[in-house]
Amino acid sequence: MADSVVFQSAEAWDGERPQTLVISCVDGRWRPYIQEFLVQGLGISPHTDFMAVPGGVEPLTLVDLIPKDFNFFRRRIEALVAGHGTRRVICIAHQDCSWYAERKIGPVTIDLQGRQLKDLRRAAAWMRETFQNIRVETYFARRIAGDGGAEKVVFEAV
Ligand SMILES: [Zn+2]
């Protein structure tokens, strides 16, 4: 049996239930910066619950349009709140999200970031209404020009 182990963590197991849930897009390019933001920017433990699908919180805005997607998310958040005692939810959207770009309805000039911000606000409002005593925060991640031509990632509270 021990021969089948291919890796052992350097970090000791921490069994404490996270009380923070992060909801973001799956886009792996942004993941390390999100993790850095959580730990360095917000000063929270890297051991948060993490829910990610392409487009982040978008399913929470689909109660009328695609109720199946909405309910998939709703049921899982409810289970986390009940099982882990979630007290804080951090929702993060990011620049150039391909989910939003591909699902865009209407002319190509449509303001994708505007739609993402609207969805963040709508999802946050639903969570605040549905779960009392939970703090919901919304952030937008985007790139800026850094020193020496390298781009950096900034997070704005929105
Ligand atoms: Zn994305």
Residues whose N, C-alpha, C, O or C-beta is under 5 A from the ligand:
A	BS01	ZN	C25 D27 G55 C97 S98 W99
